[in-house]
Amino acid sequence: MRVPIITYHAIGDKGAPLWTPVDVFQEHIRGLADNGWKTMTLGDLIAHIRKGKNIKEKTCVLTFDDGYESVYTEAWPRLRRFGFTGTVFLITGYCGKTNQWPGQPDTVPVENLLNWNQVNELSQNGFEFGAHTTMHSSLTTLAPDKVVEELANSRDAIERHTGKTSRVFAYPYGDYTPSVINFVRRYFDGAVGTSLGLADDTSSLYLLPRIDAYYLNPRWIPQLQRNRFKEYLRLRQAMRSIRRLVYPDYQAPAASGAEADESVVATAATGVADDS
């Protein structure tokens, strides 16, 4: 079993890697359809694996992180032409707002996110909604009680607005620790990160690898299940890991007011600045 789980964010022309151009997205979807691929939601894939049920050959999962409005305006019209669906990971505290959550780099263009009416319509038409926390904070930076709040509140908001169980989770920035994974296990059936690869029988259900759309040239689509493509992803993962050592995805929000004063006091008391 090798199941491609493909990651998209916004669909549009504001720049890679967060935006997938509309024409490239169209090529991806048409290429998948022309090569006999069918889609399954991530929750259904995980349920099949847990129950030991066979997964049909050429089954893929399309995921959309952050819940951009372009999932509704650009992706959905193109997906439904081929009977495709997807799994959308919502930042529930920002539904109906823009992508300017704490820690978002200033260089990222402002973009609208899905509102709850759009979420409901997509949910009624086969889309699955998973949690991506309420604030898009790196869970590895939070105290345990705050991690629980981010997980529970985002899951509950989705279930309250859609009337459906939210079964899956995506780690913001792909950041996790063993402790974070244990908390995620309490609330969800499975989770995805940002590691590049194909999901198979050896994959952890709480660290399922994906294929970032940025690395998916349409010419690769006929070869998605071949060893050559697997090796390509392994090379890309190594290169990306090196880049992230220099340019990490997560930027901690700047302290202000009382928080800044506390930081100054703490640094003065210890005589050591925290470089982590």
C-alpha positions in Angstrom: 0.0 0.0 0.0 1.3 3.4 -1.0 -1.1 6.2 -0.7 -0.2 9.8 -1.8 -1.5 12.4 0.7 -1.1 15.7 -1.2 -0.8 19.0 0.7 -2.2 22.3 -0.7 -2.7 25.6 1.1 -4.2 28.4 -1.0 -5.1 28.1 -4.7 -4.1 31.2 -6.6 -1.3 33.3 -7.9 0.2 35.1 -5.0 3.4 33.0 -4.9 4.9 29.6 -4.0 5.1 27.6 -1.9 1.8 28.6 0.0 -0.1 29.3 -3.2 -0.6 26.7 -5.9 -1.4 28.5 -9.2 -4.9 27.7 -10.5 -3.5 26.2 -13.8 -1.1 23.9 -11.9 -3.9 22.8 -9.6 -6.0 22.1 -12.6 -3.2 20.0 -14.1 -2.8 18.1 -10.9 -6.5 17.2 -10.7 -6.9 16.4 -14.4 -3.7 14.3 -14.3 -5.0 12.3 -11.3 -8.3 11.7 -13.0 -6.8 10.8 -16.4 -4.5 8.3 -14.7 -7.3 6.6 -12.9 -6.9 8.0 -9.4 -9.8 8.3 -6.9 -9.9 10.3 -3.7 -10.6 9.4 -0.1 -10.8 11.6 2.9 -7.9 11.3 5.4 -10.3 10.1 8.1 -11.6 7.3 5.9 -8.1 6.3 5.0 -7.1 6.0 8.7 -10.3 4.1 9.4 -9.5 1.6 6.6 -6.0 1.1 8.0 -7.2 0.6 11.6 -9.7 -2.0 10.5 -7.3 -3.7 8.2 -9.6 -3.1 5.2 -8.2 -3.1 1.7 -7.5 0.2 0.1 -8.1 0.3 -3.6 -5.1 0.9 -5.9 -4.7 4.4 -7.0 -6.3 6.0 -4.0 -5.0 9.4 -2.9 -5.9 12.0 -0.3 -6.1 15.7 -1.1 -5.5 17.9 2.0 -5.8 21.7 2.4 -4.0 23.3 5.3 -5.2 26.5 7.1 -8.7 26.6 5.4 -8.1 29.3 2.8 -11.3 30.6 1.1 -9.9 29.6 -2.3 -10.7 26.0 -1.3 -14.3 27.0 -1.8 -13.9 29.4 -4.7 -11.2 27.7 -6.7 -10.6 24.1 -5.6 -14.1 22.8 -5.0 -15.5 23.7 -8.5 -12.6 21.8 -10.1 -12.7 18.9 -7.8 -16.4 18.2 -8.2 -16.0 17.9 -12.0 -14.2 14.6 -11.3 -16.0 13.5 -8.3 -13.1 14.3 -6.0 -13.2 15.6 -2.5 -10.7 16.6 0.2 -9.8 17.1 3.8 -9.4 20.7 5.0 -7.5 21.6 8.2 -9.1 24.6 9.9 -7.6 27.2 12.2 -10.9 27.6 14.0 -10.1 30.9 15.7 -9.5 32.5 12.3 -12.5 31.2 10.3 -14.1 34.1 8.5 -10.9 36.2 9.0 -7.6 36.4 7.3 -4.3 34.5 7.5 -2.7 37.0 9.8 -2.3 34.9 12.9 0.4 35.5 15.5 3.8 34.4 14.1 2.8 34.8 10.4 5.8 36.4 8.6 5.1 39.9 7.3 6.2 38.7 3.8 3.1 36.5 3.5 0.3 38.2 1.5 -3.0 38.7 3.3 -5.6 36.2 2.2 -9.2 35.4 3.3 -10.0 32.2 5.1 -13.2 30.1 4.9 -16.1 31.3 6.9 -18.4 28.9 8.7 -21.2 29.1 6.1 -18.7 28.0 3.4 -17.4 25.3 5.7 -20.9 23.9 6.2 -21.6 23.9 2.5 -18.4 22.0 1.8 -19.1 19.6 4.6 -22.5 18.8 3.2 -20.8 18.1 -0.2 -18.3 15.5 1.0 -15.4 17.5 2.3 -13.9 16.5 5.7 -12.8 19.0 8.2 -9.9 18.4 10.5 -8.3 20.5 13.2 -5.2 22.7 12.8 -5.6 24.3 16.3 -7.4 27.6 17.1 -4.4 30.0 16.7 -1.9 28.1 14.5 0.7 28.1 17.3 3.6 25.7 17.3 2.4 23.2 19.9 6.0 22.5 21.0 6.2 26.1 22.4 3.1 25.8 24.6 2.5 24.5 28.1 0.6 21.2 28.4 -2.7 22.8 29.4 -2.5 25.2 26.4 -1.8 22.3 24.1 -5.0 20.6 25.4 -6.9 23.8 24.9 -5.7 24.2 21.3 -6.6 20.6 20.4 -9.9 20.3 22.2 -11.3 23.8 21.3 -10.5 23.4 17.6 -12.0 20.0 17.5 -15.1 21.1 19.4 -15.6 24.2 17.2 -15.6 22.1 14.0 -18.1 19.6 15.5 -20.3 22.3 16.8 -20.5 24.1 13.4 -20.7 21.1 11.1 -22.5 18.6 13.3 -19.9 16.0 12.3 -17.0 14.4 14.2 -13.6 15.9 13.5 -11.3 12.9 13.4 -8.0 14.2 12.1 -5.4 16.7 12.9 -2.5 18.6 11.2 0.5 19.8 13.3 1.1 23.6 12.7 4.5 24.0 11.1 4.8 20.2 11.3 6.2 20.7 14.8 5.7 17.9 17.4 7.3 16.2 20.3 6.4 12.8 21.9 4.4 14.6 24.5 2.4 16.6 21.8 1.7 13.3 19.9 0.3 11.7 23.1 -2.1 14.7 23.5 -3.2 14.4 19.9 -3.9 10.7 20.4 -6.5 11.7 23.0 -8.6 13.7 20.6 -8.0 12.4 17.1 -7.8 9.1 15.1 -4.7 10.2 13.3 -2.6 13.2 12.2 -0.3 14.5 9.4 2.8 16.5 9.6 5.0 18.0 6.9 7.5 15.2 6.3 7.6 14.3 2.6 6.8 10.8 1.6 4.1 8.3 0.7 1.8 6.8 3.4 2.3 3.0 3.7 1.9 0.1 6.1 5.0 1.3 8.1 3.7 4.9 8.6 2.6 6.0 12.1 -1.0 7.1 12.0 0.0 10.2 14.0 2.9 11.2 11.7 1.6 10.4 8.3 3.8 11.8 5.5 2.5 13.9 2.7 3.5 15.3 -0.7 3.7 19.1 -0.8 2.1 20.3 -3.9 5.0 22.7 -4.5 7.2 19.6 -5.3 4.6 17.8 -7.4 5.4 18.5 -11.0 2.4 17.3 -13.1 4.8 15.0 -15.0 5.3 13.0 -11.8 1.6 12.0 -11.5 1.8 8.8 -13.6 4.7 7.7 -11.3 3.3 8.5 -7.9 3.6 4.9 -6.7 6.9 4.0 -8.2 10.2 3.8 -6.3 11.7 6.6 -8.4 9.2 9.1 -7.1 9.8 7.8 -3.5 13.5 8.5 -3.9 12.8 11.9 -5.3 10.7 12.8 -2.2 13.5 11.5 0.0 16.0 13.9 -1.7 13.6 16.8 -1.4 13.0 16.1 2.3 16.8 16.1 2.9 17.2 19.5 1.1 14.2 21.0 2.9 15.5 19.9 6.3 18.7 21.7 5.7 16.9 24.8 4.6 14.7 24.8 7.7 17.8 24.9 9.9 18.6 28.3 8.4 15.1 29.5 7.7 12.6 27.9 10.2 8.9 28.0 9.3 7.8 29.2 12.7 8.5 32.8 13.9 7.6 33.4 17.6 5.4 36.5 18.0 7.3 39.4 19.4 6.7 40.0 23.1 5.0 43.3 24.0 3.9 45.2 27.1 4.0 43.2 30.3 5.4 40.1 28.4 8.3 42.1 27.2 9.0 43.5 30.7 8.9 40.0 32.1 11.4 38.8 29.5 13.8 41.7 30.3 13.6 40.9 34.0 14.2 37.2 33.4 17.2 37.8 31.2 18.7 40.3 33.6 18.2 37.9 36.5 19.9 35.0 34.8 22.4 37.0 32.8 21.7 34.6 29.8 19.6 35.3 26.8 17.5 32.5 25.4 18.5 31.7 21.9 16.1 28.8 21.3 
